[in-house]
Amino acid sequence: MYRKALIDLLRENPIEVAELARSYGISEREMAGEIEHLRQSFRNEPYRLVVFPARCRKCDFVFDRDHLTKPGKCPDCRGTWIQAPRIKVEAT
């Protein structure tokens, strides 16, 4: 697809998957799939994917790093004020 450009963009600063999807004109779910594929291909590359997990802004609950899309509700406080996860690429 456009993985080289994506790697260059993600090396600069952390960004949300939704922002990436909007900039490439695809759905958030499709972009999350592309990021997962990128993560798997990094096994043979000198890069690694860093995920800053989603976090509830109300109770400070931290979600799992495996999920790249924004959750709907917090499991602890049931709040919906969630900060979306951000991703970044670093050289190893």
Buried (B, 14 or more C-beta within 10 A) or exposed (E): EEEEEBBEBBEEEEBBBBEBBEEBEBEBEBBBEBBEEBBEEBEEEEBEBEBBBBBBEBEEBEBEBEBBBBBEEBEEEEEEEBBBBBBBBEEE
